[in-house]
Amino acid sequence: MDPQTYQLHIHLRRSVTVQVGALGCYRFPAGDYIYTGSAKRNIGARVRRHCSDSKKLRWHIDYLLHSSAASIVKVELSAEPECRLNQSTAGEITVPGFGASDCRSGCGSHLKYISLPSPH
């Protein structure tokens, strides 16, 4: 089965406050996050768009990735349904509703905070 779901592993070098479209203004602590999303068609184009620095801010994740403190460190593709994969991913919800405007599975958020940054 072809992948239709992706997870972006994001590192946030410092805490930032971001206006996430109509969702509101939120503080994101420094550390590591996993964002789970899906694309019914052309998942490669969707992932490339997320990795691009020049794009119109459309989805919640675009607003976070627009921060100079954010970087995608790894991308994983999966055939697992989006909400099932998200629910099986450990982590803390820091922004309720993030990436989950159309979620009907009770995920709460499709962005999870997974760890503090490692000390250097």
VEXZADREN-197882 format. One record per residue: residue in one letter; y, z, x of N, C-alpha, C, O in turn; residue number from 1. Coordinates in Angstrom, 1 decimal, always signed. Each point is the difference from the previous one (the first is absolute). Example, Ala and Ser with C-alpha at 12.3 -4.5 7.8 and 13.67 -1.06 7.14 Angstrom:
BEGIN
+------+--------+--------+--------+---------+--------+--------+--------+--------+--------+--------+--------+--------+-----+
| type | nnorth |    nup |  neast | canorth |   caup | caeast | cnorth |    cup |  ceast | onorth |    oup |  oeast | seq |
+------+--------+--------+--------+---------+--------+--------+--------+--------+--------+--------+--------+--------+-----+
|    A |   -5.7 |   +7.8 |  +13.2 |    +1.2 |   +0.0 |   -0.9 |   +1.2 |   +0.0 |   +0.9 |   +0.0 |   +0.7 |   +1.0 |   1 |
|    S |   +1.1 |   -1.4 |   -1.4 |    +1.1 |   +0.0 |   +0.9 |   +1.1 |   +0.8 |   -0.8 |   +1.1 |   +0.1 |   +0.5 |   2 |
+------+--------+--------+--------+---------+--------+--------+--------+--------+--------+--------+--------+--------+-----+
//
This chain:
BEGIN
+------+--------+--------+--------+---------+--------+--------+--------+--------+--------+--------+--------+--------+-----+
| type | nnorth |    nup |  neast | canorth |   caup | caeast | cnorth |    cup |  ceast | onorth |    oup |  oeast | seq |
+------+--------+--------+--------+---------+--------+--------+--------+--------+--------+--------+--------+--------+-----+
|    M |   -1.2 |   +0.0 |   +0.8 |    +1.2 |   +0.0 |   -0.8 |   +1.3 |   +0.0 |   +0.9 |   +0.0 |   +0.7 |   +1.0 |   1 |
|    D |   +0.9 |   -1.5 |   -1.4 |    +1.3 |   -0.1 |   +0.8 |   +0.8 |   +1.2 |   -0.2 |   +0.0 |   +0.7 |   -1.0 |   2 |
|    P |   +0.7 |   -0.3 |   +2.1 |    +0.9 |   +1.2 |   -0.1 |   +1.1 |   -0.3 |   -1.0 |   +0.6 |   -1.1 |   +0.0 |   3 |
|    Q |   -0.2 |   +2.1 |   -0.7 |    +1.1 |   -0.1 |   -0.9 |   +0.9 |   +1.2 |   +0.1 |   +1.1 |   +0.1 |   -0.6 |   4 |
|    T |   -1.5 |   +0.8 |   +1.4 |    +0.7 |   +1.3 |   +0.2 |   +0.3 |   +0.2 |   +1.5 |   -0.8 |   -0.5 |   +0.9 |   5 |
|    Y |   +2.0 |   +1.1 |   -0.6 |    +0.3 |   +0.2 |   +1.4 |   +0.6 |   +1.4 |   +0.1 |   +0.5 |   +0.6 |   -0.9 |   6 |
|    Q |   -0.7 |   -0.1 |   +2.1 |    +0.7 |   +1.3 |   +0.4 |   +0.8 |   -0.2 |   +1.2 |   -0.4 |   -0.5 |   +1.0 |   7 |
|    L |   +1.7 |   +0.9 |   -1.1 |    +0.9 |   +0.0 |   +1.1 |   +0.1 |   +1.4 |   +0.6 |   +0.3 |   +0.9 |   -0.7 |   8 |
|    H |   -0.7 |   -0.8 |   +2.0 |    +0.2 |   +1.2 |   +0.7 |   +1.4 |   +0.0 |   +0.6 |   +0.3 |   -0.9 |   +0.9 |   9 |
|    I |   +0.5 |   +1.8 |   -1.3 |    +1.4 |   +0.0 |   +0.4 |   +0.3 |   +1.3 |   +0.8 |   -0.4 |   +1.1 |   -0.3 |  10 |
|    H |   +1.2 |   -1.3 |   +1.4 |    +0.4 |   +1.1 |   +0.8 |   +1.6 |   +0.1 |   -0.2 |   +0.7 |   -1.0 |   +0.1 |  11 |
|    L |   -0.3 |   +2.2 |   -0.4 |    +1.4 |   +0.3 |   -0.2 |   +0.5 |   +0.9 |   +1.2 |   -0.4 |   +1.1 |   +0.0 |  12 |
|    R |   +1.1 |   -1.7 |   +0.9 |    +0.4 |   +0.7 |   +1.2 |   +0.9 |   +1.2 |   -0.2 |   -0.1 |   +1.0 |   +0.8 |  13 |
|    R |   +0.8 |   -1.0 |   -1.9 |    +0.9 |   +1.2 |   -0.3 |   +0.1 |   +0.1 |   -1.5 |   -0.3 |   -1.0 |   -0.7 |  14 |
|    S |   +0.7 |   +2.1 |   +0.2 |    +0.2 |   +0.2 |   -1.4 |   +1.2 |   -0.9 |   -0.4 |   +1.0 |   -0.2 |   +0.7 |  15 |
|    V |   -1.1 |   -0.4 |   -1.9 |    +1.0 |   -0.9 |   -0.5 |   +0.2 |   +0.3 |   -1.5 |   -0.9 |   +0.4 |   -0.7 |  16 |
|    T |   +2.1 |   -0.7 |   +0.2 |    +0.3 |   +0.1 |   -1.4 |   +0.2 |   -1.5 |   -0.5 |   +0.8 |   -0.7 |   +0.6 |  17 |
|    V |   -1.5 |   +0.3 |   -1.6 |    +0.0 |   -1.4 |   -0.4 |   +0.2 |   -0.1 |   -1.5 |   -0.6 |   +0.8 |   -0.8 |  18 |
|    Q |   +1.5 |   -1.7 |   +0.4 |    +0.2 |   -0.3 |   -1.4 |   -1.1 |   -1.0 |   -0.4 |   +0.0 |   -1.1 |   +0.5 |  19 |
|    V |   -1.0 |   +1.5 |   -1.3 |    -1.2 |   -0.9 |   -0.3 |   +0.3 |   -0.7 |   -1.3 |   -0.6 |   +0.4 |   -1.0 |  20 |
|    G |   +1.4 |   -1.4 |   +1.0 |    +0.3 |   -0.7 |   -1.2 |   +0.4 |   +0.9 |   -1.1 |   +0.7 |   +1.0 |   +0.2 |  21 |
|    A |   -1.2 |   -1.3 |   -1.4 |    +0.3 |   +0.8 |   -1.2 |   -0.8 |   +1.3 |   +0.0 |   +0.3 |   +0.9 |   -0.8 |  22 |
|    L |   -1.2 |   -0.7 |   +1.7 |    -0.8 |   +1.2 |   +0.0 |   +0.8 |   +1.2 |   +0.4 |   -0.2 |   +1.1 |   -0.5 |  23 |
|    G |   +1.2 |   -1.3 |   +1.4 |    +0.9 |   +1.1 |   +0.4 |   +0.1 |   +0.1 |   +1.5 |   -0.6 |   -0.8 |   +0.7 |  24 |
|    C |   +1.3 |   +1.9 |   -0.3 |    +0.2 |   +0.2 |   +1.4 |   -1.0 |   +1.1 |   +0.4 |   +0.0 |   +1.1 |   -0.6 |  25 |
|    Y |   -0.7 |   -1.3 |   +1.7 |    -1.0 |   +0.9 |   +0.5 |   +0.1 |   +0.2 |   +1.5 |   +0.3 |   -0.9 |   +0.7 |  26 |
|    R |   -0.7 |   +2.1 |   -0.3 |    -0.2 |   +0.3 |   +1.4 |   -1.4 |   -0.1 |   +0.4 |   -0.9 |   +0.5 |   -0.6 |  27 |
|    F |   +0.7 |   -1.3 |   +1.6 |    -1.4 |   -0.3 |   +0.6 |   -0.1 |   +0.8 |   +1.3 |   +0.7 |   -0.4 |   +0.9 |  28 |
|    P |   -1.6 |   +1.3 |   -0.8 |    -0.2 |   +0.7 |   +1.3 |   -0.6 |   -0.9 |   +1.0 |   -0.7 |   -0.9 |   -0.3 |  29 |
|    A |   +1.1 |   +1.1 |   +1.6 |    -0.6 |   -0.7 |   +1.1 |   -1.5 |   +0.2 |   +0.0 |   -0.5 |   +1.0 |   -0.5 |  30 |
|    G |   -0.2 |   -2.0 |   +0.9 |    -1.5 |   +0.1 |   +0.1 |   -0.6 |   -1.3 |   -0.4 |   +0.6 |   -1.1 |   +0.0 |  31 |
|    D |   -1.9 |   +1.2 |   -0.5 |    -0.8 |   -1.2 |   -0.3 |   -0.3 |   +0.0 |   -1.5 |   -0.2 |   +1.0 |   -0.7 |  32 |
|    Y |   +0.2 |   -2.3 |   +0.2 |    -0.2 |   -0.2 |   -1.4 |   -1.0 |   -1.2 |   -0.2 |   -0.2 |   -0.8 |   +0.9 |  33 |
|    I |   -0.4 |   +0.8 |   -2.1 |    -0.8 |   -1.1 |   -0.4 |   +0.5 |   -0.5 |   -1.3 |   +0.1 |   +0.8 |   -1.0 |  34 |
|    Y |   +0.2 |   -2.1 |   +0.9 |    +0.4 |   -0.6 |   -1.2 |   -1.1 |   -0.9 |   -0.5 |   -0.5 |   -0.9 |   +0.8 |  35 |
|    T |   +0.0 |   +1.0 |   -2.0 |    -1.0 |   -0.9 |   -0.6 |   +0.6 |   -0.9 |   -1.0 |   +0.7 |   +0.4 |   -0.9 |  36 |
|    G |   -1.0 |   -1.7 |   +1.1 |    +0.6 |   -1.0 |   -0.9 |   -1.1 |   -1.1 |   -0.2 |   -1.1 |   +0.1 |   +0.5 |  37 |
|    S |   +1.5 |   -1.0 |   -1.4 |    -1.0 |   -1.1 |   -0.3 |   +0.7 |   -1.3 |   -0.2 |   +1.2 |   +0.0 |   -0.3 |  38 |
|    A |   -1.9 |   -1.1 |   +0.4 |    +0.5 |   -1.3 |   -0.4 |   -1.1 |   -0.8 |   -0.5 |   -1.1 |   -0.2 |   +0.6 |  39 |
|    K |   +1.2 |   -0.3 |   -1.8 |    -1.1 |   -0.8 |   -0.7 |   -0.2 |   -1.3 |   +0.7 |   -1.1 |   -0.6 |   +0.0 |  40 |
|    R |   +2.2 |   +0.0 |   +0.5 |    +0.0 |   -1.2 |   +0.8 |   +0.7 |   +0.1 |   +1.3 |   +1.0 |   +0.7 |   +0.1 |  41 |
|    N |   -1.5 |   -1.3 |   +0.9 |    +0.6 |   -0.2 |   +1.3 |   +0.5 |   +1.4 |   +0.6 |   +1.1 |   +0.2 |   +0.3 |  42 |
|    I |   -2.1 |   +0.6 |   -0.1 |    +0.2 |   +1.3 |   +0.6 |   +0.6 |   -0.1 |   +1.4 |   +0.8 |   +0.9 |   +0.4 |  43 |
|    G |   -1.1 |   -1.9 |   +0.3 |    +0.6 |   -0.2 |   +1.4 |   +1.5 |   -0.2 |   -0.1 |   +0.7 |   +0.6 |   +0.8 |  44 |
|    A |   -0.3 |   -1.3 |   -1.7 |    +1.5 |   -0.2 |   -0.2 |   +0.7 |   +1.3 |   -0.4 |   +1.1 |   +0.3 |   +0.5 |  45 |
|    R |   -1.8 |   +0.5 |   -1.3 |    +0.6 |   +1.3 |   -0.4 |   +0.2 |   +0.9 |   +1.2 |   +1.0 |   +0.6 |   +0.2 |  46 |
|    V |   -2.1 |   -0.5 |   +0.6 |    +0.0 |   +0.8 |   +1.2 |   +1.0 |   -0.5 |   +1.0 |   +0.8 |   +0.9 |   +0.5 |  47 |
|    R |   -0.7 |   -2.2 |   -0.3 |    +1.0 |   -0.5 |   +0.9 |   +1.4 |   +0.3 |   -0.4 |   +0.9 |   +0.3 |   +0.8 |  48 |
|    R |   -0.7 |   -0.4 |   -2.1 |    +1.3 |   +0.4 |   -0.6 |   +0.4 |   +1.4 |   +0.3 |   +1.1 |   +0.3 |   +0.4 |  49 |
|    H |   -2.1 |   +0.6 |   -0.6 |    +0.3 |   +1.4 |   +0.3 |   +0.3 |   +0.2 |   +1.5 |   +0.9 |   +0.9 |   +0.3 |  50 |
|    C |   -1.5 |   -1.6 |   +0.5 |    +0.2 |   +0.1 |   +1.5 |   +1.3 |   -0.6 |   +0.5 |   +0.5 |   +0.2 |   +1.1 |  51 |
|    S |   +0.1 |   -1.0 |   -2.0 |    +1.3 |   -0.8 |   +0.4 |   +1.2 |   +1.0 |   -0.1 |   +0.1 |   +0.8 |   -0.9 |  52 |
|    D |   +0.8 |   -1.1 |   +1.8 |    +1.3 |   +0.8 |   +0.0 |   +1.0 |   -0.6 |   -0.9 |   +0.9 |   +0.7 |   -0.5 |  53 |
|    S |   -1.0 |   -2.0 |   +0.2 |    +1.0 |   -0.7 |   -0.9 |   -0.6 |   -0.3 |   -1.3 |   -0.7 |   -1.0 |   -0.2 |  54 |
|    K |   +0.9 |   +1.8 |   -0.8 |    -0.4 |   -0.2 |   -1.4 |   +0.9 |   +0.7 |   -1.0 |   +0.7 |   +0.9 |   +0.4 |  55 |
|    K |   -0.7 |   -1.4 |   -1.5 |    +0.7 |   +0.6 |   -1.1 |   -0.8 |   +1.3 |   -0.4 |   -1.2 |   +0.0 |   -0.1 |  56 |
|    L |   +2.0 |   +1.1 |   -0.1 |    -0.7 |   +1.2 |   -0.4 |   -0.4 |   -0.1 |   -1.5 |   +0.9 |   +0.0 |   -0.9 |  57 |
|    R |   -2.2 |   +0.0 |   +0.7 |    -0.5 |   -0.2 |   -1.4 |   -0.9 |   +1.1 |   -0.4 |   +0.1 |   +0.6 |   -1.1 |  58 |
|    W |   -1.1 |   -0.2 |   +1.9 |    -1.0 |   +1.0 |   -0.3 |   +0.4 |   +1.3 |   +0.7 |   +0.8 |   +0.0 |   +0.9 |  59 |
|    H |   -1.3 |   +1.1 |   -1.4 |    +0.4 |   +1.3 |   +0.5 |   -0.3 |   +0.1 |   +1.5 |   +0.8 |   +0.5 |   +0.8 |  60 |
|    I |   -1.9 |   -1.1 |   -0.3 |    -0.3 |   +0.0 |   +1.4 |   +1.0 |   -0.7 |   +0.9 |   +0.2 |   +0.4 |   +1.1 |  61 |
|    D |   +0.4 |   -1.4 |   -1.7 |    +1.1 |   -0.8 |   +0.7 |   +1.1 |   +1.0 |   +0.5 |   +0.5 |   -0.2 |   +1.1 |  62 |
|    Y |   -0.1 |   +1.1 |   -2.0 |    +1.1 |   +0.9 |   +0.3 |   -0.4 |   +0.9 |   +1.2 |   +0.9 |   +0.3 |   +0.8 |  63 |
|    L |   -2.1 |   +0.2 |   -0.8 |    -0.4 |   +0.9 |   +1.1 |   -0.1 |   -0.8 |   +1.3 |   +0.5 |   +0.5 |   +1.0 |  64 |
|    L |   -1.1 |   -1.7 |   -1.1 |    -0.2 |   -0.8 |   +1.2 |   +1.3 |   -0.5 |   +0.6 |   +0.0 |   -0.4 |   +1.2 |  65 |
|    H |   +1.0 |   +0.3 |   -2.0 |    +1.3 |   -0.4 |   +0.4 |   +0.7 |   +0.9 |   +1.0 |   +0.9 |   -0.3 |   +0.8 |  66 |
|    S |   -1.4 |   +1.6 |   -0.8 |    +0.6 |   +1.0 |   +0.9 |   -0.4 |   -0.3 |   +1.4 |   -1.2 |   -0.4 |   +0.3 |  67 |
|    S |   +2.1 |   +0.5 |   +0.7 |    -0.3 |   -0.2 |   +1.4 |   -1.0 |   +1.0 |   +0.5 |   -0.6 |   -0.3 |   +1.1 |  68 |
|    A |   +0.4 |   +1.4 |   -1.8 |    -0.9 |   +1.0 |   +0.5 |   -1.5 |   -0.3 |   -0.4 |   -0.9 |   +0.6 |   +0.6 |  69 |
|    A |   +0.7 |   -1.6 |   -1.5 |    -1.3 |   -0.3 |   -0.5 |   -0.6 |   -1.2 |   +0.8 |   +0.6 |   -1.0 |   +0.3 |  70 |
|    S |   -1.9 |   +1.1 |   -0.1 |    -0.8 |   -1.1 |   +0.6 |   -1.4 |   +0.0 |   -0.5 |   -0.6 |   +1.0 |   -0.2 |  71 |
|    I |   +0.1 |   -2.2 |   -0.1 |    -1.4 |   -0.2 |   -0.4 |   -0.8 |   +0.0 |   +1.3 |   +0.2 |   -0.8 |   +0.9 |  72 |
|    V |   -1.2 |   +1.7 |   -0.8 |    -0.8 |   +0.1 |   +1.2 |   -1.4 |   -0.6 |   -0.2 |   -0.7 |   -0.3 |   +1.0 |  73 |
|    K |   +0.3 |   +0.1 |   -2.2 |    -1.3 |   -0.5 |   -0.3 |   -0.1 |   -0.5 |   -1.4 |   +0.7 |   +0.6 |   -0.9 |  74 |
|    V |   -1.4 |   -1.7 |   +0.6 |    -0.3 |   -0.5 |   -1.3 |   -1.5 |   -0.1 |   -0.2 |   -0.7 |   -0.5 |   +0.8 |  75 |
|    E |   +0.3 |   +1.0 |   -2.0 |    -1.4 |   -0.1 |   -0.3 |   -0.1 |   -0.8 |   -1.4 |   +0.7 |   +0.3 |   -0.9 |  76 |
|    L |   -1.7 |   -1.2 |   +0.9 |    -0.2 |   -0.7 |   -1.3 |   -1.3 |   +0.5 |   -0.6 |   -1.0 |   +0.4 |   +0.7 |  77 |
|    S |   +0.9 |   -0.5 |   -2.0 |    -1.2 |   +0.5 |   -0.7 |   -0.3 |   -0.7 |   -1.3 |   +1.0 |   -0.5 |   -0.6 |  78 |
|    A |   -2.2 |   +0.4 |   +0.2 |    -0.4 |   -0.5 |   -1.3 |   +0.0 |   +1.1 |   -1.0 |   -0.2 |   -0.3 |   -1.2 |  79 |
|    E |   +0.4 |   +1.5 |   +1.6 |    +0.0 |   +1.2 |   -0.9 |   +1.2 |   -0.1 |   -0.9 |   +1.1 |   -0.4 |   +0.4 |  80 |
|    P |   -1.2 |   +0.7 |   -1.7 |    +1.1 |   -0.1 |   -0.9 |   +1.1 |   +1.0 |   +0.5 |   -0.2 |   +1.0 |   +0.5 |  81 |
|    E |   +1.5 |   -1.4 |   -0.7 |    +1.1 |   +0.7 |   +0.5 |   +0.0 |   +1.5 |   -0.3 |   +0.2 |   +0.8 |   +0.9 |  82 |
|    C |   -0.3 |   -0.5 |   -2.2 |    +0.1 |   +1.5 |   -0.3 |   -1.2 |   +0.8 |   +0.5 |   +0.2 |   +1.1 |   +0.4 |  83 |
|    R |   -1.4 |   -1.7 |   -0.4 |    -1.1 |   +0.7 |   +0.5 |   +0.1 |   +0.3 |   +1.5 |   -0.3 |   +1.1 |   +0.5 |  84 |
|    L |   +0.8 |   -2.1 |   +0.2 |    +0.3 |   +0.1 |   +1.5 |   +1.0 |   +1.1 |   +0.2 |   -0.1 |   +0.9 |   +0.9 |  85 |
|    N |   +1.2 |   -1.0 |   -1.6 |    +1.1 |   +1.0 |   +0.1 |   -0.5 |   +1.4 |   -0.3 |   +0.4 |   +0.9 |   +0.7 |  86 |
|    Q |   -1.1 |   -0.7 |   -1.8 |    -0.5 |   +1.3 |   -0.3 |   -1.0 |   +0.6 |   +1.0 |   -0.1 |   +1.2 |   +0.1 |  87 |
|    S |   -0.6 |   -2.1 |   +0.6 |    -0.9 |   +0.5 |   +1.0 |   +0.6 |   +0.2 |   +1.4 |   -0.6 |   +0.4 |   +0.9 |  88 |
|    T |   +1.9 |   -0.7 |   -0.8 |    +0.8 |   +0.2 |   +1.2 |   +0.6 |   +1.4 |   +0.0 |   +0.8 |   +0.4 |   -0.9 |  89 |
|    A |   -1.1 |   +0.4 |   +1.9 |    +0.6 |   +1.4 |   +0.1 |   +1.4 |   -0.1 |   +0.3 |   +0.5 |   -1.0 |   +0.6 |  90 |
|    G |   +0.3 |   +2.0 |   -1.0 |    +1.4 |   +0.0 |   +0.3 |   +0.8 |   +0.7 |   -1.1 |   -0.6 |   +0.4 |   -1.0 |  91 |
|    E |   +1.8 |   -0.1 |   +1.3 |    +0.9 |   +0.7 |   -0.9 |   +1.0 |   -1.0 |   -0.6 |   +0.5 |   -0.9 |   +0.7 |  92 |
|    I |   -0.2 |   +1.1 |   -2.0 |    +1.0 |   -0.8 |   -0.7 |   +1.3 |   +0.6 |   +0.3 |   +0.3 |   +1.2 |   -0.4 |  93 |
|    T |   +0.6 |   -1.9 |   +1.1 |    +1.4 |   +0.5 |   +0.2 |   +1.0 |   -0.6 |   -0.9 |   +1.1 |   +0.5 |   -0.2 |  94 |
|    V |   -1.4 |   -1.7 |   -0.4 |    +0.9 |   -0.7 |   -0.9 |   -0.8 |   -0.4 |   -1.2 |   -0.7 |   -1.0 |   +0.0 |  95 |
|    P |   +0.7 |   +1.8 |   -1.1 |    -0.7 |   -0.4 |   -1.2 |   +0.4 |   -1.4 |   -0.6 |   +1.2 |   -0.3 |   +0.0 |  96 |
|    G |   -2.2 |   -0.4 |   -0.3 |    +0.2 |   -1.4 |   -0.6 |   +0.3 |   -1.1 |   +1.0 |   +0.1 |   -1.1 |   -0.4 |  97 |
|    F |   -0.1 |   +1.4 |   +1.7 |    +0.3 |   -1.0 |   +1.0 |   -1.2 |   -1.0 |   +0.0 |   -1.1 |   +0.3 |   +0.2 |  98 |
|    G |   +1.5 |   -1.6 |   -0.5 |    -1.0 |   -1.1 |   +0.0 |   -0.9 |   +0.1 |   -1.1 |   -1.0 |   -0.8 |   +0.0 |  99 |
|    A |   +1.2 |   +1.6 |   -1.0 |    -0.9 |   +0.2 |   -1.1 |   +0.6 |   -0.2 |   -1.4 |   -0.5 |   +0.6 |   -0.9 | 100 |
|    S |   +1.5 |   -1.4 |   +0.9 |    +0.7 |   -0.2 |   -1.3 |   -0.9 |   -0.6 |   -1.1 |   +0.1 |   +0.3 |   -1.2 | 101 |
|    D |   -1.1 |   -1.1 |   +1.7 |    -0.9 |   -0.6 |   -1.0 |   -1.4 |   +0.6 |   +0.0 |   -0.9 |   -0.6 |   -0.6 | 102 |
|    C |   +0.8 |   +1.7 |   +1.3 |    -1.3 |   +0.7 |   +0.1 |   -0.4 |   +0.6 |   -1.3 |   +0.7 |   +0.7 |   -0.6 | 103 |
|    R |   -1.9 |   -1.0 |   +0.2 |    -0.6 |   +0.6 |   -1.3 |   -1.1 |   +0.9 |   +0.3 |   -0.7 |   +0.4 |   -0.9 | 104 |
|    S |   +0.5 |   -0.1 |   +2.2 |    -1.2 |   +0.9 |   +0.4 |   +0.4 |   +1.4 |   +0.4 |   -0.8 |   +0.7 |   +0.4 | 105 |
|    G |   +2.1 |   -0.4 |   -0.6 |    +0.4 |   +1.4 |   +0.3 |   +0.1 |   +0.3 |   +1.5 |   -0.2 |   +1.2 |   +0.4 | 106 |
|    C |   +0.5 |   -2.2 |   +0.4 |    +0.0 |   +0.3 |   +1.5 |   +1.2 |   +0.9 |   +0.3 |   -0.1 |   +0.7 |   +1.0 | 107 |
|    G |   +1.2 |   -0.8 |   -1.7 |    +1.1 |   +0.8 |   +0.4 |   +1.0 |   -0.6 |   +1.0 |   +1.2 |   +0.1 |   -0.2 | 108 |
|    S |   -1.8 |   -0.8 |   +1.2 |    +0.7 |   -0.7 |   +1.0 |   -0.9 |   -0.9 |   +0.8 |   -1.2 |   +0.4 |   +0.1 | 109 |
|    H |   +1.6 |   -1.5 |   +0.4 |    -0.8 |   -0.8 |   +0.9 |   +0.4 |   +0.1 |   +1.4 |   -0.4 |   -0.8 |   +0.9 | 110 |
|    L |   +1.3 |   +1.8 |   -0.6 |    +0.4 |   +0.3 |   +1.3 |   -0.5 |   +1.5 |   +0.3 |   +0.4 |   +0.9 |   -0.7 | 111 |
|    K |   -1.1 |   -0.7 |   +1.8 |    -0.5 |   +1.3 |   +0.3 |   +0.4 |   +0.4 |   +1.4 |   -0.1 |   -0.8 |   +1.0 | 112 |
|    Y |   +0.6 |   +2.0 |   -0.8 |    +0.4 |   +0.6 |   +1.2 |   -1.2 |   +0.6 |   +0.6 |   -0.7 |   +0.9 |   -0.5 | 113 |
|    I |   +0.3 |   -1.4 |   +1.7 |    -1.3 |   +0.4 |   +0.6 |   +0.1 |   +1.0 |   +1.1 |   -1.0 |   +0.7 |   +0.3 | 114 |
|    S |   +2.1 |   -0.7 |   +0.5 |    +0.1 |   +0.9 |   +1.1 |   +1.4 |   +0.1 |   +0.6 |   +0.8 |   -0.9 |   -0.2 | 115 |
|    L |   -0.6 |   +2.0 |   +0.9 |    +1.2 |   +0.2 |   +0.7 |   -0.1 |   -0.9 |   +1.3 |   -1.1 |   -0.3 |   +0.4 | 116 |
|    P |   +2.2 |   -0.1 |   +0.2 |    +0.0 |   -0.7 |   +1.2 |   -0.6 |   +0.9 |   +1.1 |   +0.2 |   +1.2 |   +0.1 | 117 |
|    S |   -0.9 |   -1.9 |   +0.9 |    -0.6 |   +0.8 |   +1.1 |   +1.1 |   +0.3 |   +1.0 |   +0.9 |   -0.8 |   +0.2 | 118 |
|    P |   -0.9 |   +2.0 |   +0.4 |    +1.0 |   +0.4 |   +0.9 |   -0.1 |   -0.9 |   +1.3 |   -1.1 |   -0.3 |   +0.5 | 119 |
|    H |   +2.3 |   -0.1 |   +0.1 |    -0.1 |   -0.8 |   +1.2 |   +0.5 |   +0.8 |   +1.2 |   +0.1 |   -0.5 |   +1.1 | 120 |
+------+--------+--------+--------+---------+--------+--------+--------+--------+--------+--------+--------+--------+-----+
//
